[in-house]
Amino acid sequence: MSDFSGSESIGPDSFISSLPEGASLLDNNLKVQSINSRWEETLTEFELSPEKIGPGNKYPEMLRKIGCPEETVEKLTREIQGIIKGENGECIEEIKVRSGGSVRWCEVKISGFGDGVLVLKEDVSARKKKEKQKVDALFNNSTSAIAMLNNAGEIIDINGEFEEVFGYSLSEVRGEHLDDVLEWGQEGFASREKTEEILQGKKSRGKGTRFDRWGNEKNSCFTGFP
């Protein structure tokens, strides 16, 4: 992402025009004041015209038009409002947007700029793809039992080692809460507080007793991370 130093000497419009990332300048009411050519290219890629979501339009609406999830729109709106009020400093977020039938990832950097807010957007889809490939390789080739969960603690995927150790296939446990599966009806064994820590965005580790599908005890060391 670009450095803002020296921007005051050349004026806001000239400054954002010089940036390699997509750049948008907002006022204190979250209205778009100006965009640079790279941002216009993004609008074209999404088949959107600057007249619809360019200068004069609200930034949250721009996010919605490019397929940004409502939860993310609300979060970024709060961050921007916090920056305007002086409660927050710089904010950097990765957001997922949809272009046609494909999903793309963008890194968004938001900071105070003069009397308004500057938003920079950089496409990081290639980087995210490489990261996913590494995670997939680790997941599939690991000698540890691994379960992937959604934000509710429900299983969305398991690797081969999980199937081997606990005896379940993915079709049997998909959508089930991890602790419900591994407690095998023995309430309190699965250290639910550890799962909650992970769901809250914390890394957690510990030891405990788990059960396979036949009720056999498995003394386990576990590590979880968001």
N, C-alpha and C positions, 0 to 999 in steps of 0.2 A: 504494500500500500504506500501511497505517496506521502511525502513530508510537506507540511503546511508552511514551513518557515519561509519568510520573505514574501508571503502572499499579499500582505497589506500594501506593499509598494506598487503592485500592478493592478489592483482592483479585483473584485470577486469574479466578474464575468470572464475577464482575461485569464484569471488563475484557473478556473475550472475548465476553460477551453484547452489549457495546456496539459491537463491531466490525462494519463493513458487509460485510467479506469473510467467506468461510467460514473458521472458526477451530477448531483442534483443539489441545488441550494434552496432551502426552505426558509419561510419566515416563521415568526413565533406562533402563527396559527396553523402551522403544518401545511401551508400552501406552497406549492412548487413555484419558485421565482424564476429559476433558469436551469437548463440542463445542457450538458455538452454533447458533442457529436457522437461519442461512444454510447451515451445513454439513448440517443435517438436511434442508433443502430439496434440497441436492445429492443426498443419499441417496435421497430420494423420486423425483427425476428419473431416477435409475438403477435405480429399483424395488428398492431395498435398504432394509432396516429398520435402525434404530439398534441393535437388539438383536444383529444379526449382525456389524456392523462398527463399532459405536459404542463407548462407554466399556467398558473391560475387554478389548478386542480389540487385536491388534497392528496398528500403523500400516502396515507393509508389506503385510499381508493386505488392508487397506482399499484400498490402491492397486491390488492385483491384481483386486479385485472390481469396480473401476470401469474395468477394461480397460487399465490402464497397462502398457506393455511391460516384460517382466522385466528387461531391461537397465537401464531407467530406475529400476525398483524397487530394484535392487541399488545403483545409483549414489546414490540418495537415502538409502538405508539407511546407506551408508558416510559420507555427509555428516553425517547425524544423529548417528551414533556418534562422528564426529570432533568435533562440537560438544559432545556430552556429556563427552568426554574433555578438552575444552579445546584441541584441536589445530586446530579450524576456527572461523572466525567465522561471520558470517551467510552464508547460502547462498540464492541466488535461481536458480530453474530454470524453464524452460518445459517442460511435459509434455503429451503427447498422450494423450487418453483416448477411449474409444468409448462413445457413448450410443445404444443401439439400433443402427441402421445408419449413424449419422452419426459423424463425428470432431469432437471438440472440443479446444481448447487451453486450458490453465490455466497461470497463472503462480503458482508456489509459492515462498513466502518462509519460510525456516526459521531460527530463532535461539534462543539460550538464553533461558530465562524462569524466573526463580526456581530451583527445584531440578530443573526439567524442560526441555522444549523446546516452543516455540510454532510451529505451522505455520499459515500463512495461505494461502488459495487464492482466486484471482480468475480468473474466466472472461475470457480475452482472445481468444476465437474471432473476434469482429468485427474486432479489430485485425489478427489474423493473416490474415483474409480480404482486407483492404485491402492488406496487404503483399504477399500472393500476386498480387493483381491488378496491382500495380505491377511486380512481377518478371516476370509473364507478358507485360505490355505491352513491357517492355524486351527480353525474350527474343525475342518475335515480330517486333518492329519494328527491332531493332538492325541497323546496317550492318556489324557485326562477326560473324564466325563464332563461334557459342557452342555448347558441348556441356555438358549436365548429366550428372554422374556420380553413382554410388552410392558407398558407403564403400570399395568395392574398386577404384575407378577405372574401373568399367565404365559404358559409355554407356547412359543411360536416355532421353535426348531430345536432339535437335539442332534448331537453328532453320533457317530458309530460307537464310540466308546461308552457313551451314556446308555445306548441300547444294550451293549454287551454287559455292563456292570449291573444295570437295574432291570433289564429284561423287557423294557417297554419299546414299542414301535412309536414313531411320531404320530401316526393316526390315532393311537390310543390315548395320548396325553396332550395333543394339541388343544389349546384353549383352557386346559386345566391349570389351576394354581400350583406352582412348583411345590410348595410346602404340603398341599393336600396330597400330592402324588407320593412324596417321599416320607410322609408321616405314617402312611399305611394304617390310618385310624388311631395311631398312638399319639394323641394330642400332646404337644409340648416338646416333642423330640426334634423338630425340624428347625429350631432357632428362628422363629418368624421375625424376631427383631432384627436379625442380620439381613433378611430379605428386604425388610422395610428400609434399612439404611441404604441398600443398593438402589432401591426405587426412588429414594430421596437424593440420588446423585452422589452418594459417598462410596468409596471403596471399602469393602468389608472382608474380613477373613476370620476363620475360627476352626474349631473341631466339634464334631457332634456325631450322633447316631442317625443314620438314614436306613430306610428299608427298601428292598427290591420288591418286585411285583408279587413275590411269593411269601413276603413277610420276613425274609432273612435280614438280620441286622448287618449294616455296612458301616463300620467305623470310618469316618471320613474327615479329611482336611479339606476345607473349601475356601475359595477366594472368589469374590464377586465384585464387579465394577460396572459403572453405567456405560 
